[in-house]
């Protein structure tokens, strides 16, 4: 029996495993980098061991240090979580060689399937050799052989770009998984990403625990997942189950795993087998009423599975809440998470796994209110999961849970998630495919209709705060409107003799009441309440209900003015490389890649904003930069300026 378990991971998945361990009476051990010293998973563990450094390559990817940590802490088992070393056969061997229990498949099964290239070859699907790719093969997908989560993946639509994308994908994969091997496969446009959860014991039994649809993706990383995958023909589902079970048996699989397919035109194309627990495993737990981590531990202890899996009930949907800005190229965000509260009735936070409770909202979080979101690791804050009798009910519940959540701090994708769930294409399962965000991102990132009134509430709350600070008397009322600007919204108001406020812009707003943290407005005969929150360390941001508003200063700081063509860091991160041979004085073209930043385990390409001359280059590999740091300057050429002017006139 397992007595003490170390999780060789961090964040949400470490917290997830710890909770099941507590229910089973198993002591827990965390490992942490210097950047994670105060992280939630460290606080929740019974013991913790430091891995010196901050970069994944120095810490969570150092299998030797993790094994030493397990032995030093007296652990007798290691759970890899997902990502990092979870699909590394050598790490699994090192754990076993140290006399520890490995919570995962045998190393031989990992070798056979965790490398996408070897897995495809085993199933008779050889990958396409990069050197053999021709124009006729395009588009193709460059993909990391190890790991997942969208890292090390690139779509290539032009043959000339293939070599550069191979290098970029390899660098990103090496950073995320410690393995830079990449391969090329045909890219199927706008298919559905469908997968099967499998669970196998050491006695030869293999369960197929339903399907999941994970088609809503950005940068090849899943955003919204659900189970069962809606709208699939029964015969196709049976085929997916049979192929998945056969793949598991072919490699002597033990433990939890996932077999992924791309479904297009009624046919399922094998993608890969993930030899680990998936991020989206909660939706399967909710539908089948099981705890997959508990079952992983049970299988590792040698317990056989029951002859048949439990019967599924209802529908479950999961949304991944990220600290990122979808409107700005999905750039990750860092800073203090002032509040993270999902508060509908009957919410259970990080608990109740597999209860199948159709009345509750489940939150699996890697952060808590007050934590700092850093730049070294994944930007996911939490997973919000609901289970309901039907898919439409689950969609409605999850959208409302996200809409009413208090998520205060850096920019997140919360509004995108709500809009996605309520979008007609998502509600209609016959229209689901991986091209959803390519078609709909612009519309989904537009300001919501209620944002203008949220700006009014922010302005009045600020006025009430200042009135309280400087006294409530109004001997001489201002003859001119007071003006505040939040994002694109300008608010004009005046104090009234009765101690209230009159709003002059936008029109049609009557103020019921206003205090520093709560405002009531009547618009078109409907009274609405707005909760307003500000935080001392961030004077430029106001949170009004679900809206995050940025205050525009009346007098911009001269230090913030930059010369035209300045390239600023879109997020805090590390410069990983600069375009080969690039020097000051070079001629560059619009869209040309100049340098690459790494933030939160993803690479972000910085390109020339226009054709012209590179007049400054401040980026060097290894340099840490803060958001807004000056990276380079491109002086636009006269010809480029004239071309833009002509295009504007034509438009």
N, C-alpha and C positions, 0 to 999 in steps of 0.2 A: 504493500500500500504506500502511496505517495504521502509523505509527511510535510515536506517543504518544497515549494516550487519557485523557480526563478523565471521571470518573463524576460526574454532577450529582446526587448522592444521598449517602446515609450508611448506616451499619450493615451489616446482613447482605447486602443486594443489592450494595453497593459492594464488599464483600469477595469476593462471588461473581464479579463481573465481573473483578476484579483477578486472580483465580486463572487464569481462562482466558487473560487477557492475558499472564500470565507464561509459560504453556505455549506461546503463540504468539510470544514474544519481543517483545511490545509493552510499552513503558514506560507507567507509570500515574501519574495525578495525582488526588489527592483534594481536595475542598473540605470545610471544616469550620467550624462555628460556634464561638463561645467555649465553649459548653457541651460541645462535642465535641473539645476540643483534644487530649485524650489518648485518644481513642476508637480501637477496634481498626482501623477502616477507614483512619484516618490513619496508624497504625503500619505497616500493610501496604502502603501506597502508596510509590512511588519518590519522589514529591514531593507537597506539600500546600500549599494556598492558603487563608488565613483569610478567612472572611466575618464581619465584625464584628457582634456581637450574639448573641442566643440564640433568640429566637422565630423560628419558620419564616418569618413574614412579613418579617423583617429579613435572613434568610440564604438558606435553601434555596429559597425562593420568589422570590428576586430574580434573575430571568433575566439582567439586565444585568450583575450582579456575577459570575455564573457564567461568562458569555461572556468577560468581562475576565480572569477567572482562567485560563481555557483559553489565551487568547492570551499572557498573561504567562508561563505555564509552558511554552510552546512546544508545546502539544498540537495535533494536527491532526484530532482527532475527539472527539465528545461522546456518551456513553451516558447516557440519562436515568434508568435503573433503573425503579422503579415508584413511584407516588405523587408528591408534590410537583409538578414541572413535566413529568412524563413524558407527559401528554396535553394539553399546552398548545401549540397551533399557533403562536402568536406566538413562543414560545421556540424552537421548531424553526426558524422563519424567521430568527430572530436568529442562531442557530448557523450556518445556511447562508449568510446575508448576510455573516458574518464570515469566510467562506472555509473553514469547518470542515466535516468530514464529520458528518452527523447519523445516529446509529444508531437508526433508527426509520422509520416510514412518512412519506410526503410530508405537508407541512402541510395540504394540501387534503384528504387522507384523514382526518387527525386532526379537522379541522373538521367533516367529514361524519359521523364516527362517535364521536369522543371526547365530544362533547356528546350525552348520552342523548336529549335532545329532538330534535335534528336527525337523529340516527341513526334514531330511530323514524319520523320523518316521511319520511325517505328510503325506508324500507321499507314505507311506507303504514300506519304504526301511530301515529296522532297521540295525544299524551298527553292526559290528562283535565285540563281547565281547573279550577284550584282554585276559582274563583268559581262553577263549575257543579256542584260536588259536593253531593249530597243524602244524606239518611239512607239511601236505597235503594242508594247506591253504596258504603256502608261494608261492610267495612273498606277503607281505601285506604293506600297507601304514599307518603309524602313522600320524595323522593330527590334527591340532588345531581346536577345536570346534568353536572358535571365530576368526574373522579376516581372513587375506589371505596374498597374496604376497609371498608365499612360506615359511613363518616363521612358526616354529613349525611343520614341515613336515619331515618325515624320511622314506626311503624305508628299509624294514627289509627282508633279504633273509635267515637269520639263526635264528632259534628259540632262541638260547642262547643269541642273541643280543637284543631281544625284550624288556626286562625289562630296560636295559640301554637306549635304544632309546626312550622309553616312558618317562623316567625321563628327558632326554635331550630336547625332544620336548615340554614337559610341562614347563620346565624352560624358553625356548625361547619364548613360547607363552605368558607366564605370563609377561615377560619383554616387549614384543611388544604390547600386547593388554590388559594387566591387568587381564587376565583370563587364568589360566593354564590348563583348561579342554582339554583333547585330546581323540581321539577315533581311532579305527582301522577299515580299510576297505580293501577289496581285491585290489591288485595292478594289473592293466591291462597293460601289457608290450606293449610299442610302439603303443599306440592308438593316435588319434588326439584330441587335446583339442579344442573344438568348443563351442561357447557361443552365446546367443541371448540377444541383448539389448532390454529391455522393458521400457516403460514409461506409467504411469497410472495417471489419474486425480482423483479428489474427487467425480466425478459424475459417476464412473463405467467404463469409457472408458480405454482400455489398448491397446497400440501400441506395435507391435513387429517390431523393427527397424533393421532388418537384422541380419545376422550372422557375427561372427568374428572367425578367426582361430588364435590360440595362442599356437601352438604346439612347437615352438622353445623356450625352457626353459632351465634355469640352476638353480639347487637347487630348482626346482619346482616354480621358479619365471620367469615370461614371459620376453622375450628379444626382439622378433620381433612379431608384430601382424598385421593382415590385415583384410579388409572387402571388399567384402563378402568372407566368407570361400570358397576357390576354390574347384571345382571338386565334390561337393556334389550332389547327386541325387535329383531332384525336390521334389519327394515324401518324402525324408528324411527331407528336409528343411521345408516342410509343417508340418511334424510331430513335429519338433523342435519348430516351432512357436506355434503350438496348445498346446503343453505341457507347454511351457513357459507362455503363456497367462493364461492357466488354473491354474498354480501354483500361479501367481499373484492374480487372482481373488479368489483363495481359502483362502487367508489370508487378503483380503481387502487392497491390496497394493496400495500405492500412491507415485508417484515420479519416479525417475530413479533407475533401478536395472538391474541385469544381472543373467541369468540362465545358468549354465555351465554344459557341457556334455563331456564325453569321448566317441569318436566314434571309433569303431573297428569292422571290418568285416561287415560294412554296418549297424550296430546297434548303437544306442545312449544310453549310460548309464548315468543317472542323477548323477551329482557330488554335486552341491550345488547351492544355490541362494545367491548372494551378494546383500545385501540391501543398496546399495550406488552407487555412481558414480565410474566407474572403471578407472584405470590408462589409459587404451587403448581406452577410449571413443572418442578421436579425429578422429580415422579412421571412426567411424560411422557418426560423424558430417560432415566429408568431403564427404562421399558418399551420405548422405541424405540432405546435405545443411542446416543443423539445428545447433543451439547452445543449447546443452543439459543443460547447466547451466542456460541459459535464460529460458528454458522451466521448469526446476526445480523451479525457482523463481516464474514463472507465475502460476504453479500448486499450489504452496504453498499459493499464494494470492487468490486462489479459482477460477481461470480462467479455463474453460473446454478446453480440447484438441479439435482440429478440428476432424470431423468424421473419416478422413483417414490420415495416415501419408503421407509425400511427397514421390514421386517416387525416387528410387536410381539411381545414374548415376556413371559409371566408377568404379575405383578400388583405394583403399587407403592402404598404408602400413606405419607402425610406427616402429621405432627402438629406443630402450632405450639406451642412452649413459651413461655408468656407469664409475665411478672412481674405477676400479678394474683391477686385472691382471688375465685374463683367463688362462694363462700358468702356474700360480702358485696357482691352486686350487681356482680361483675366489676371491682371497684375496682382500678386499677393500683397497683403497689407500686414503691417506690424504695429505694435503699440499695446497700450493697456486695455484689456477687456473689462470695462467698468461693470457691466451687468450681462449675465447670460441666464435668463429665466424663461422657461416655457411653462406657462401657468394656466392651461385650461383645466377643467375639472378632471380629477382622477389621474393626474400625471404621475408617472413613476420614473424616477431618475436613476439610470444605471442599475435597475433592479427588475425582478419579475421576469427573467428571461424565459421565453417559451411558455408563458402563461396562457397565451391565446386569448387574453382578456380584451374583448371587443369594445370595452368602455374606456380604455386607458391610452395615453400617449406615452411612448417610451423615448427616453433621451439617453443616448450613450455619448458621454462627453469626455474630452481630453483636457478641458479647461474649466475653471470655475470663475465666478465673478471676482475681479481684482487681479487675476493672473495677467502676465505680460506675454504677448504673442511675439516670439522671436523670429529671426530670419533664417535659421539653419535647417528647419524641418518642414514637414507638410503643413499646409495652411488650414487643414480641417479642424474646426472647433468642436463639432458635435454631429451626431446623426440623430434625426428626429424620425420616429417610426410610429405608424398607427396601424391598427388591425380593425377591420370592420366586416360585417357580413357580405358586403358587395363592394366592387371596385368604385362605383360612383360615391358611395358613402365614405370609403377610405380617402378618396381624393378630397372630398369636402372637409373632412375632419383634419387632414394634414395641412391643407391650405389655411384653415382657420387657426390651427395651433401655431403655425409659423407667423401668420399675420399679427397675432396678439402677443407674441413673445417679446420680452424686453432684451434686445441685443444692442448694447451700448458700447461704443469704442470705435475701432477701425471700421472701414467700409466692409460690408459683407455681401454675400449673394442672396440674402433673405428675400428681397423684392423679386429677384429673378425666379426663385423657387416658387413663390406664390403665383406669379404670373404664368409660369410653366404649367403648374398643376391645373390652373383654370383655363388654359389655352384650348381652343376647340380641337387642335391636332392631337393633343395629349389625351383628351377625354375620349377621342375616337380611336380605339385600338387598331383599326385598319390603317391608320395614318402614321403609326409609330415607325420611326427609323432614325438612324444615326445622323441624319442631316438636319435634325430639328433646329439646332441652334444656328446653323449656317443660314437657314431661311428666316428665322424669327428673332435673332438676337437684337437687331436694331429696335424692333417694336417693343421687345421685352425690357429694354433698358431706358425707355423713355420715362420721364417723370410721371408719377401717378397723378390722377386728377385732383386728389385731395392735398397735394403737396403745397399748393398756393395758400390754402387755409392753415396748414401746419406752420407755414412761414409767418402768418398773422399771429398765431398763438405764440410763436417764439419771440416775436417783437414785443408783444404785450407782456409776456412773462418777464422779459428783460426790463421793460419799463417799470413794472411793479417791483422788481428787485431793486432797481435804482431808487425808486420812490421810497421804499422802505429803508434803504441805506442812508439817504440824504434827507429824510423827513417827509411827512405826508402833506404838508401844506402847499397850496398852489395860489399864492397871492396874485401873481401875474401870469396868466395862462399864455402859453406861446401862441403867437398869431400865425405862425407858419407850421406846416405839417412836420412832424418828426419822421425821418426816413431811415429805414433799415433794409438791407438787401441780403437775402439768403439764396445762394445759388443764382438761379435766373429770376427769382421772385423779389420784386421791390414792394415793400409795405410802407404805406403812409397812414399816420394816425395822429390824433391830437388828444391831450387830456381834457376832460370836461369838468365843469364846476362842481358836479356832484361826486367827484373822485373817481369817475370811470374813464372810459376812452371811447372815442369815435373814430372808426376806420374810414378813410377816404379812398384807399386803394389797397386791394381790389374792391370793386364796388359790390354792394349787396350784402355786406357783413355787418351784423349788429353784435355788440359785445354784451354778453350776459354777466360775466364776471372774469376777473383776471388776478391771479396771484403768481408768485415766483415759480410755482411748480404745477399750476393747474389753471387752464383757461377754458371757458365755455363760450362758444360762438353760435349765433343763429344765422344760417345761410338758407335762403329760400324757404323760410318757415320751419326749418329743421334745426334743432339745437344739438350740437355735438360737443363732446368733452375731449380735451387734449391734455395728456400728461406731458410735462416739460421737464427735461433733466439736463443739467450742465455739470461739468466736472472741473475742479480747480486747475488741473494740469493741462487742460485743453480749452482755451478761451475762444477758439475759432469754430467749435462744433457744438451744435445743439441737437438733442434728441427729442423729437416730438412724436409720441406714439411710435409708429413703425417707421417714421421718417427720420433720416439723418441729414441735417442741414449744415451747410458751411457758411459762416458769417463772412461777408465781404467788408473789409475795412473801408472807412470813409476816405482815408488818406493812405494809399499804398506806400509801403516801405521802399525807399529808393534802392535799398540793398537788394530787393527782390527783382529789380529790373535787369534783364539779361539782353545781350546783344542778339539781333536776329540770327537764326540758324543755330542757336545753342541747343545742344542735346543734354538733357537732364536725366538723371537716374529716375526711372519711374517707380522704383521701390528700393528699399535698403537691400544690399546684397554684396556679392563678391564678383569682381571682374575675373572671369575665368580665361578669357583669351581675347586678343585683338586680331582683326583680319590680317592675314599673312602679308608682310611687307608694307603695311600701311604706315605712312609717315606724314607729318605736316607738310603741306604744299601739294599733296596729291590731288588729282581731279577725281571726283566721285560722282556717281549718278544717283538719282532719286531712287530710294528703296534698296540701295546697296548695303549689305550687312557690314558694319564697321567694328562692332565688338559684341561680346556676349556677357550677360550677367547671370549669376546663379543665385537664386533666392528660393528658400523652402523646397529644395531638392529639384527644382525645375530650372531649365535654361531659358533665358529671355533674350532675344536678338534685338539689338539696337541698330537701326538703319538710318541712312542719310535722309533727311527730310526733303531735300531737293538736290538737283544737280548743281555742282559748283566746286569750290576748292576747300579742302580741309585746312583751316587756319589755326586750329588748336586741337591738341589731343592730350587729355589729362588722365586717361585710363591706362593702367598697366596691369598685367595679370597678377592676381593675388591681392589687389587693392580692395579694401573694404570701403563701401560708399553708403552714404545715407540717402534717403529719398530727396530728390531735388539737387543732388550734387552735380556740378558741371563736369560732363564727361568729354565733350568735344564741341567744336564749332565748325559749321559748314557755311561758308560765304556763298550765297546763291549767285550763279552766273547771270549775266544780263540776258542771255538767250532764254534761260529757264524762267526768268521773271516775265519776259515778253510772252512766252508760251502760256504761262498761267493767266496773264491778262487777256490773251485771246480766247482761252477756254472760258473765262468768266463772262466775256462778252457774248460768246456763242450760247452759253447756258441761259 
